[in-house]
Amino acid sequence: MYGYRGRIGLVAPSRGDTMLYEFYKVAPPGVMGVPYSCELTRLERGELERVRGAYVDGVRAMVREEVDVIYVGGTPPQLYNGLEAYGELLAHLRSLTDIPLITSVESERAALLAGGVTKATVLAPYTDQLADNFAGMLTDQGIDVVHMENLGVSAAYEISFVTDYLVYQKVLNAFRAAKVADGIHITCPRWPTLFRLAELEEVTGVQVTSSCQASIWLLLGILGVRPASGQWGSLFDKDAVAASGVQPL
């Protein structure tokens, strides 16, 4: 069985293609990702609301698949109706199963807190409203978003066509514009980020994290396994369980 060290349910709002690709670069042998797509096509109100309902089907599918831990991705649909609604959504999803369940919101928040970030530069592919929702979540955690840059993409598939070189350039420009940031975060797991994080940390001198990286970091932490050898960023030097408060297996 390929997933003898752990089977991780990956509930994605859209395709989950980039997330799954980067997952298998970092996950060590014996850890398997079990994907599920909620078929999000556009980052618009109706679609985001539908995905919130589709999460239930995704979690139930992962229960049937007998995974060891469940990840529910999609920061925009999770935060679209505010933090109180997010808390209610998380409580409902966790009520469906005894399997440990985490969300993208939890992993991204934990990544920034683990690095002691207080002034963040954030890069997002979304529209301004969705990016503002994410910034509000960080502000609630005492993290000041000193500079936010958005690409304004609304079609979900277009995010996966962005190159990691463009991400690299956008991050550097945003960091230099911020001037006072002590951390950088790239939100959304649909675009490529993993292979530029260590390089960006070397250039900027601050912690650089991304949605994919943060989620994989927390999921492997819950399983109690180390990542495969590679340059995945300084986040993997930090204790994911301690930062998140989620109990390990």
Steps between C-alpha positions, in 0.01 A plus 500: 500500500659828394344695787631276775632798702189705453214580262412868483165610361541813287167675446564771241256775398600474133738248343769471767753433223787722614438407863525128422814548287680693774368262766680207337823697476504554878327192641737214582449146365207326666277810515214516250268786403137406432351783287144632478384798292202725579511616135532874560526681166484870585579702813151650518237510775274225366789262438663573835171436682452174311848381593426555868218247462713267287754478782256273683497251214879519482547425869256210483686360201827516694337316791400222258856492371624441858766770487702586810461877484284733288603830348230738377647761266362824365560812706262718289188284556594444864537872578245642257230555764736612776683343792189409700354309205837332448497380860152356453608328178805346667292375794247343263765324290670362811166374628480268198799286598741396774788521251726802567395781264679825421431784259717720281418793728645316799818400320571845353436670834721250684784550249515875561468464876774234504737750340410774746381721212340827614520705178420296190526555129231290329473398136163367376362408157146605596288809466533776760196388702625144545849622586353742755319210669833322536668813635219536755568148627867584553414827672277305739811299593701815572686493169509834321481471121731784398477431127254291297534434127224325302494373143121533470441154349142373515517180289647229723684313223691813395683503834680175412641661183700759695872417498709472814734760349216753491416412860865555593506843336168605651614398847823697475320810370240480777762447770703799384186715487410402856843598638415392858370144453651226719331218310354418159204274423374379161139392537313250276630149425403507130809684375861375520700622799689213662826516305553875550448527877853421621647725231269785600596458865866527406438821305262672743635376834150429636275196524314432172203265511226386264164325525625169358811498715311590817235233446753225426708611802202471733372174352837328530533640851171339599618169355831538684719450193779712358491633142705356217843650450491835325494877538143565608554815706579572865142423605589130513749575777210602725261288705172486310300343781613757756422790266155375403378344821367203299560168670735255321404142429 
